Amino acid sequence: MAFGSDREQHSLFGEILDWMLAPLLLLWPMSIILTYVVAQNIAHRPYDRELAEVVRAIARQVEPAPVEPGARRTAQLQLPARAAEFLRSDEVDHAYYQVLGAHGELVAGDAALPVPEAEADAGDDVRFRNELVRDQEVRVAYQWVPLPGEGGGQMALVQVAETLEKRARLANEIIKGVILPQFVILPLAVVLVWFALARGIKPLSRLQQRIRRRDSGDLSPIDDRNVPEEVAPLVDAFNDLLERLDQSIGAQKHFLADAAHQLKTPLAGLRMQAELAARTIESGASDPAALKASLEQIASSSQRAAHTVNQLLSMARAEDREQTMRPQRFSLAETVIDTVRDFVPRAMDKRIDLGYEGPEPGADSQLAGQPVLVREMVRNLVDNALQYTPAGGTVTARVVADPFGEVVVLQVEDSGPGIAEHERELVFQPFYRSADTTIDGSGLGLAIVREVAQHHGAELSIADALARTQAAAQGVGPGTLITVRFPVQPAPRPEPAPAAAAGA
């Protein structure tokens, strides 16, 4: 893992391969163990059948012994040829047999074979068990044989035992026959899994190549008809991102074009007035009034250009997502009072009554948000109101606290010409200017207001400050009342509308 990386990058191919091979490698030793157990069981079967046949053959030859005075011998045996042949020890295994009478006396065979713990039970069933004889593990087959006679109920025991070497060899042969091919099959299975997985994720590689071959300006949707069904949701999400990115880039281009157009006019005025002043000086004319007029025009154009640039910077700050993710507690009343105080000299120059209504700075007007952006919002609202209010009018900034403590309301009211209802949505678009207005401006003020309101989860509305019938009767404009309702607690910020994102 590279230093400085927060998270190690994983390979999807390697992770799927691990999850496919891990169970296979886990099951392989389990398969070997099961094969060993099954092989042992299979190896016992033919030899157990042969032991059982020998036991039955000997049992058929067990007869009651002749009754003699003082004798304890209850049975006698004539060993059949087949049994005698089996009991001869071969080069691999050693065989034992034993016949016990009704009183446990040894009738024939080897006394070293232990007696089974099970109770005597006559019948044709031959039973099996494992024992140790002379420190060798043996397989024992035994059967209880009834002895006919006057007393009745007497049982003789016939046992045949054999060491396990041939069984072990057979089990080993079976295990070798099963396990050895697995050493070939397992690597082949790994290769086939790798090949199948590589072929399965090949569509992802083709999709990656299609995306890499795209031109940087191509934001058209990716064709999802030839992608795997599992990847289709990812492609759909990526197409949705491309669509939103296309809209954002288009809005940026439109914003830059409008910004260039807005800056072009004052810059052209600056250049024209500068060239006019230069020609006046070159001609030798010393008309102070003409030079003063040119310099005043230069100053005015510079002021308009600076104002437009400042509003563009304000728009950029309002759209800074990282800044809006760090809310702070501040007093809206204090912000409004300070802003109104800054605009008092300008209001006095235009003979406009600018005032503030609301509580003093305190807990009643506390907000969680960005004080810099909210101050910029208030500045633009007051500036916009002062621009459109005629001399002798009034502009009032107002803060209204909610008695329930859920919202804080900001209002800016003026006595200007008002905003027609069909334009109340359009005025929030960047660079929008009403065709009827003669006021000089950039058209960015209310767009900044809307952007800041959206970042703070606030509701924004426009209404007439005075009923239009009453305003007409008084011979004044209806004015404008802009209301912003801030939630006291920060709310999740909604995605900006396409119109508001135009300055992105």
Buried (B, 14 or more C-beta within 10 A) or exposed (E): EEEEEEEEEEEEBEEBBEEBBEEEEEEBEEBBEEBBEBBBEEBBEEBBEBBBBBBBBBBEBBBBBEEEEEEEBBBBBEBBEEBEEBBEEEEEBBBBBBBBBBEEBEBBBBEEBBEBEEEBEBEEEBBEBEBEBEEBEBBBBBBBBBBEEEEEEBBBBBBBBBBBBBBBEBBEEBBEEBBEEBEEEBEEBBEEBBEEBEEEBEBBEEBEEEEEEEEEEEBEEBEBEEBBEEBEEBBBEBBEEBEBEBBBEBBBEBBEEBBEEBBEBBBEBBEBBBEBBEEBEEEEEEEEEEBEBBEEBBEBBBEBBEBBBBBBEBBEBBBEEEEBEEBEEBBBBBBBBEBBEEBEEBBEEBEBEBEBEBBEBEEBBBBBBBBBBBBBBBBBBBBBBBBBBBEEBBBBBBBBBBEEEEBBBBBBBBBBBBBEEEBBEBBBBBBBBBEEEEEEBBBBBBBBBBBBBBBBBBEBEBBBBBEEEEBEEEEBBBBBBBBBBBBBEBEEEEEBBEBBBBBB
